[in-house]
Amino acid sequence: MAVYRRRVQRIGKSTYIVSLPNSWAKEIGLEPKMNVIMEVLPDLSLRIYVPYKQERGSISEHTVYVDPNYSDEDIVREIIGGYVAGASTVKLVYKGVKREFIEKAVSVAKEKLMGLEVIDEDATSVTLQIVVDPNLSNLNSVTKRMTRLAISMHEDIISYLTGTTDKSILEAVIARDNLVDKLYLLALRQLIAILSDPYEMGRKGLKYYDAIYMTMFLKSVERVGDHAVNISKSLQALETPPKFISNLYANAIEIFKGICEAYLVPDKNMAINITKKIEELKQLEEEIRKSYREELAKQTVVTRILDAISRIIARSVDIAEEVIDIYALKKMDKIPSKAEENEE
């Protein structure tokens, strides 16, 4: 964080002047005679910004010119790209492409994305608008909901392993992953929107390094949701659930739940304490692999389940390290840097 020192000058009886840093002016594209807004904050400090930086991009359209060689998956990726980038509308323009092909891609995209609706269409184009539920307009609320959902998927699988629910719960878990993926893409969209506006970043207290770690955290949660799908499909292939892994599995999810809480708070001490439990859990996993070596050799499906649990534990380690890194960065951020005396 750059700190500048300036001498206040007085012109006339009531006008005070402070020169603006040249490097900052260049960075935001400030030019002579351009208007700026000065906002008095609660602590009586001044916030200076260029008006158009605040007002731009509220309505933006991402146009996709569909190549005749595109597969329906290619079109879906293009739609997702515009969605994550923060476009309010995505327009598909096509020629020499069958209408059914476009409709299929749009249908798949609507299943994958939150708030995507067709608002206009003609013989050569389809326009999609992104309208997200106001209850999901906050990045933190979306992140927390996504995390709760991914964890609940595993908790339901564990309830099947321990015999408290029947096998039908596995199909419900698989279906629920679609919502986790939607929330993941929505969170990325919201994060990019904040990063696109440094003023909004300041208002929300978000640093660029926060965004880096937030992206890694979101990906970890999304992958843990995928592991729930893989474990469910593996269990569906078995007539009898392998109950000997239930204790390891339950502890792995409890640790993942705790480390997610440590990240969202954030709490470095909680993260450190959880890493100690992770080491104990790794030892338990090794003991299970040794004790049930023959059974695992006969049923490779169970080995795949154990591998998925192991990856969840690894994701917990990743998040714990992220929490500790963030703590160090925020601590260093509070150390005042040497003020730049240069008047530029």
C-alpha positions in Angstrom: 0.0 0.0 0.0 1.6 3.3 -1.2 1.6 6.2 1.2 2.2 9.7 0.0 3.1 12.9 1.9 1.9 16.2 0.5 2.1 19.8 1.7 -1.2 21.6 1.8 -1.3 24.9 0.1 -3.9 27.7 0.4 -5.2 29.9 -2.4 -7.4 32.8 -1.6 -9.3 32.9 1.7 -11.0 29.5 1.6 -9.4 27.1 -1.0 -6.9 24.4 0.1 -4.9 22.5 -2.6 -3.1 19.2 -2.4 -1.3 17.8 -5.4 -2.2 14.3 -6.5 0.4 11.6 -7.0 1.5 11.3 -10.6 1.7 7.5 -10.6 -1.8 7.2 -9.1 -3.2 9.6 -11.7 -1.7 7.6 -14.5 -3.0 4.3 -13.1 -6.6 5.5 -13.1 -6.4 7.4 -16.3 -6.8 10.8 -14.8 -6.5 13.7 -17.4 -6.5 17.5 -17.1 -9.9 19.1 -16.8 -11.5 15.8 -15.9 -14.0 15.9 -13.0 -13.4 13.9 -9.9 -15.7 13.1 -6.9 -14.5 13.7 -3.4 -16.5 11.7 -0.8 -16.1 12.4 3.0 -16.0 9.1 4.8 -17.1 8.4 8.4 -13.6 8.8 9.7 -13.4 12.2 8.0 -10.9 11.0 5.4 -11.5 11.8 1.7 -12.1 9.2 -1.0 -11.3 10.5 -4.5 -12.5 8.8 -7.6 -13.4 9.4 -11.3 -17.2 9.3 -11.7 -17.3 7.1 -14.9 -15.3 4.5 -13.1 -18.2 4.1 -10.8 -21.0 4.2 -13.4 -19.6 2.2 -16.2 -20.5 -1.4 -17.1 -23.8 -1.7 -15.3 -25.2 -2.9 -18.7 -22.8 -5.0 -20.8 -23.3 -7.5 -23.5 -21.0 -10.3 -24.5 -21.6 -11.3 -28.1 -20.6 -14.8 -29.3 -20.3 -15.4 -33.0 -21.0 -19.1 -33.2 -18.6 -20.9 -35.6 -20.3 -23.6 -37.7 -17.5 -26.0 -36.4 -18.5 -25.4 -32.8 -19.8 -28.3 -30.7 -22.6 -27.6 -28.3 -20.0 -27.8 -25.5 -18.0 -25.0 -27.2 -21.1 -22.8 -27.2 -21.8 -23.6 -23.5 -18.2 -22.6 -22.6 -18.6 -19.3 -24.5 -21.8 -18.5 -22.6 -20.1 -19.4 -19.2 -17.2 -17.2 -20.2 -19.5 -14.2 -20.7 -21.4 -15.0 -17.5 -18.3 -15.2 -15.3 -16.8 -12.1 -16.9 -19.8 -10.2 -15.6 -21.9 -9.6 -18.7 -25.5 -8.7 -18.1 -26.5 -10.2 -21.4 -25.0 -12.9 -23.7 -25.9 -12.7 -27.4 -25.4 -15.7 -29.6 -25.1 -14.8 -33.3 -25.1 -17.7 -35.7 -25.3 -18.5 -39.4 -25.2 -21.9 -41.0 -25.9 -23.6 -37.7 -29.0 -25.6 -37.0 -31.5 -24.0 -34.6 -31.8 -27.2 -32.6 -28.0 -27.1 -32.0 -28.3 -23.6 -30.4 -31.3 -24.6 -28.4 -29.5 -27.6 -26.9 -26.5 -25.4 -25.9 -28.8 -22.8 -24.3 -30.6 -25.5 -22.4 -27.4 -27.0 -21.0 -26.1 -23.5 -20.1 -29.3 -22.7 -18.2 -28.8 -25.9 -16.2 -25.3 -24.8 -15.3 -25.8 -21.1 -14.6 -27.8 -19.2 -12.0 -30.3 -16.7 -13.3 -29.9 -17.3 -17.1 -33.0 -16.6 -19.2 -33.8 -16.1 -22.9 -35.1 -12.5 -23.4 -34.9 -12.2 -27.2 -34.4 -14.3 -30.3 -34.8 -14.2 -34.1 -33.7 -16.3 -37.0 -30.0 -15.6 -36.5 -29.5 -14.8 -32.8 -30.5 -15.6 -29.3 -30.0 -13.1 -26.4 -29.7 -14.4 -22.8 -30.0 -12.2 -19.8 -28.5 -12.8 -16.4 -30.8 -11.9 -13.5 -29.6 -13.2 -10.2 -31.9 -13.5 -7.1 -31.2 -10.5 -4.8 -30.7 -13.0 -2.0 -27.6 -14.2 -3.8 -26.1 -10.8 -4.7 -23.5 -10.9 -1.9 -20.3 -12.8 -2.5 -20.0 -13.9 1.2 -23.5 -15.3 1.3 -23.0 -17.2 -1.9 -19.7 -18.6 -0.6 -21.2 -19.7 2.7 -24.2 -21.3 1.0 -22.0 -23.2 -1.5 -19.8 -24.4 1.4 -22.8 -25.6 3.5 -24.2 -27.4 0.5 -21.0 -29.2 -0.4 -20.6 -30.4 3.2 -24.2 -31.5 3.5 -23.7 -33.7 0.4 -21.0 -35.7 2.3 -23.0 -35.7 5.5 -25.9 -37.4 3.7 -23.5 -40.0 2.3 -22.2 -40.7 5.8 -25.8 -41.2 7.0 -26.2 -43.9 4.4 -22.9 -45.5 5.4 -24.0 -45.6 9.0 -27.4 -47.0 8.2 -29.6 -44.0 9.2 -30.8 -43.4 5.6 -31.4 -45.6 2.6 -29.5 -45.8 -0.7 -31.9 -43.4 -2.5 -30.1 -40.5 -0.8 -27.1 -41.1 -3.1 -29.1 -40.1 -6.2 -30.2 -36.9 -4.4 -26.6 -36.1 -3.5 -25.5 -36.5 -7.1 -28.3 -34.1 -8.3 -27.3 -31.5 -5.6 -23.9 -31.1 -7.1 -25.5 -29.1 -10.0 -26.4 -26.4 -7.5 -22.9 -26.3 -6.0 -21.5 -25.8 -9.5 -24.0 -23.0 -10.2 -23.0 -21.2 -6.9 -19.3 -21.6 -7.8 -19.7 -19.9 -11.1 -21.9 -17.2 -9.6 -19.2 -16.6 -6.9 -16.6 -16.2 -9.6 -18.8 -13.8 -11.5 -19.3 -11.6 -8.3 -15.6 -11.8 -7.5 -14.6 -10.6 -10.9 -17.1 -7.8 -10.8 -15.6 -6.5 -7.6 -12.1 -6.8 -8.9 -13.1 -4.8 -12.0 -13.8 -1.8 -9.8 -11.0 -0.8 -7.4 -13.4 1.5 -5.6 -15.8 -1.3 -4.9 -12.8 -3.3 -3.7 -12.0 -0.5 -1.3 -15.6 -0.3 -0.1 -15.7 -4.1 0.7 -12.2 -4.1 2.1 -11.0 -6.6 -0.5 -7.3 -6.8 -1.4 -6.0 -8.5 -4.5 -4.4 -11.2 -2.5 -7.8 -11.9 -0.9 -9.2 -12.5 -4.3 -6.4 -15.0 -5.1 -7.0 -17.0 -2.0 -10.8 -16.7 -2.4 -10.5 -18.3 -5.9 -8.5 -21.2 -4.5 -10.9 -21.7 -1.7 -13.9 -21.7 -4.0 -12.3 -24.2 -6.2 -11.5 -26.5 -3.3 -15.2 -26.4 -2.2 -16.3 -27.1 -5.7 -14.0 -30.1 -6.0 -15.1 -31.4 -2.6 -18.7 -31.4 -4.1 -17.4 -33.4 -7.1 -15.9 -35.9 -4.7 -19.3 -36.4 -3.1 -20.6 -37.3 -6.6 -17.8 -39.7 -7.2 -18.2 -41.4 -3.8 -22.0 -41.7 -4.3 -21.6 -43.3 -7.7 -19.0 -45.7 -6.3 -21.4 -46.7 -3.4 -24.2 -47.2 -5.9 -22.1 -50.0 -7.5 -21.8 -51.8 -4.2 -24.4 -54.0 -2.6 -23.1 -53.5 0.9 -21.7 -50.2 2.1 -18.1 -50.5 3.4 -18.8 -49.3 7.0 -15.2 -49.6 8.0 -14.4 -46.3 6.3 -17.3 -44.4 7.9 -15.3 -43.2 10.9 -12.4 -41.9 8.7 -14.9 -40.3 6.3 -17.0 -38.6 9.1 -13.8 -37.2 10.6 -12.5 -36.0 7.3 -15.7 -34.1 6.7 -15.8 -32.7 10.2 -12.2 -31.4 9.6 -13.1 -29.9 6.2 -16.1 -28.2 7.8 -13.9 -26.8 10.6 -11.2 -25.5 8.2 -13.9 -23.8 6.0 -15.1 -22.0 9.1 -11.5 -21.0 9.9 -11.2 -19.6 6.4 -14.5 -17.7 6.5 -13.8 -16.1 9.9 -10.7 -16.0 9.3 -9.0 -17.7 12.3 -5.3 -18.7 12.1 -5.2 -20.5 15.5 -8.2 -22.6 14.5 -6.5 -23.5 11.2 -3.3 -24.5 13.1 -5.2 -26.7 15.5 -7.0 -28.4 12.7 -3.8 -29.2 10.9 -2.7 -31.2 13.9 -5.9 -33.3 13.7 -5.3 -33.8 10.0 -2.0 -35.5 10.7 -3.9 -37.9 13.0 -6.4 -38.5 10.3 -3.7 -39.4 7.8 -2.4 -42.0 10.2 -5.9 -43.5 10.5 -6.2 -43.7 6.8 -2.8 -45.6 6.6 -4.0 -48.0 9.3 -7.2 -48.7 7.3 -5.3 -49.3 4.1 -3.1 -51.8 5.9 -5.8 -53.5 7.9 -8.1 -54.0 4.9 -5.5 -54.5 2.3 -7.0 -57.8 1.0 -10.6 -56.4 0.9 -9.4 -53.3 -0.9 -7.6 -55.4 -3.5 -10.8 -57.3 -4.2 -13.0 -54.2 -4.4 -11.3 -51.5 -6.3 -14.5 -49.4 -5.9 -13.8 -49.1 -2.2 -10.2 -48.0 -2.9 -11.6 -45.2 -5.1 -13.8 -44.1 -2.2 -10.8 -44.0 0.1 -8.8 -42.1 -2.5 -11.6 -39.5 -2.7 -11.6 -39.1 1.1 -7.8 -38.7 1.0 -8.2 -35.9 -1.6 -10.8 -34.2 0.7 -8.2 -34.3 3.5 -5.6 -32.8 1.1 -8.0 -30.0 0.3 -8.4 -29.3 4.0 -4.6 -29.0 4.2 -4.6 -26.5 1.3 -7.2 -24.3 2.9 -5.4 -24.4 6.3 -2.3 -23.1 4.5 -4.3 -20.4 2.8 -5.7 -19.2 6.2 -2.1 -19.0 7.6 -0.9 -17.2 4.5 -3.7 -14.7 4.6 -3.0 -14.0 8.3 0.6 -13.2 7.4 -0.3 -11.0 4.5 -2.9 -9.0 6.5 -0.4 -8.6 9.4 2.2 -7.2 7.0 -0.4 -5.0 5.4 -0.9 -3.2 8.7 2.8 -2.3 8.9 3.0 1.3 7.6 5.2 1.7 4.6 7.7 4.5 4.3 5.9 7.6 3.0 7.0 8.8 -0.3 8.3 12.3 0.1 8.6 12.9 -3.7 6.3 15.7 -4.8 6.3 14.3 -8.4 
